[in-house]
Amino acid sequence: MQHYDSKDSKFGRNLRKGAPDDFAKFVEWDQQVFAEEGHELSKKTRELIAIGVAATTQCPHCIEIHSRAAAKAGATEAELSEAVMVAMAMRAGGAMTHGWMAMKYFQDENDTGQSEQ
């Protein structure tokens, strides 16, 4: 079975049927966030942010949808590349700071274990 297929969005109707009110509110909210007008940030900027978030959350549907929308909003390949690079840096930074936590808990366990002996 293939993990990602752009046609999987058809299963959204199952979500809509199972939770119609919540689904409708999500769609309305999502449409508002990405509407052309009524925002301080341009549509292009919001789409580039979405690409960065989609890259870090690894959502293939989001990557497809927002990459296409960014192109329609006038983003360049260089801007898209920079958005991805920012996401990569943030993901690496997150891995590093979580590594700090791992070291802290490891050291804490060693310190605690030694004091109990």
N, C-alpha and C positions, 0 to 999 in steps of 0.2 A: 504494500500500500504506500502510495506517495504521500509524504507529510504535507506538502504545500501544493495546492492547486487553486488558481485564482477563481475557479468555478465553485469552490467550497462556500463562497458567500451565499449560495442558494440555501444553505442550512440556517441562515438568519431567520428564515420564516418559521423554523422550529422554535427559536428563541422568542420570536414575536408572538407565536401562538401560546407558548408556555407562560409568558409574562408580558402580556400585551401593554399594560399601563407603563410598566418600567421601561419596556423597549421603546415605546412612543416618546417618553420623556428623554431617554438617551438620544434618540435620533434628533429630536428638536434641539437639545442642548448642543450636540455635535454640529449641527447645521449652523447654529448661532455662532459658535466658536470660529468656524471657518467661512462665515459670511463675508462678502466683499466689503461691505460698509459697516460703520459703527464701531471701529476699533482704533486704538492708538497705533498698534503695529500694523504694518502693511500685510496684505494677503501673502505676498512672497515671503516675508519674514516669518510669519506664522507657519507657513508650509515648511520652511527650512528648519524651524524649531521642531516641527513634527517629525521630520526626517531624522534629526538627531536623537529624538526620543525613541523613534521606531528602531533605529540602529542599536540603541542600548537595550531596549526591551526585546529585540530580535523578533519583531512582528512582521512577517513577510507581506501580509495583506496591507498593513500600514505603509510599509516601504513602497509597495507598488502604487497605492492610491496617492500618497503624498508626494512621491517623486514625479508622477504625472501632473499632479496639481501644481507643484512648484514650477515645472516647465511651462504650464499654461499661464502661471502668474508672472512669468518673465525671469525666473532664476536662470543663472548660467551654470554650465558644468563646473566651473571653478567654485561658484558659491555652494553648489551641492557638495563638492569635494570638501570644502572647508567645514560644512555642517557635519559631515561624516567624521572628519578629523577631530572636531571638537568632541563629538560623541565618543570616539576612540580614546581620547585623552581622559575624559571623565570616567569611562569604564575602567581604564588602567588605574586611574587615581583611586577609584572605589576598591579595586582589587588590592592596591597597596595599603589603604587604610584598614581594610578588613584583615590584611596580613598583620598589621600592627596589633589588632585585637587578638588574633590567633597567638601571637608572641606573648601578649599580656597574660592571656589565660593559661598558656603553657607554663610561663614563668611562675604565675600564681600557684598553679598546681604543684610545681616542683618545690616552691618555697613552703607551701602549706604541708605537703607530704613530708618534707624534711623536718619541719618543726614538730610533727606528730610522732616522729620516730624516736 
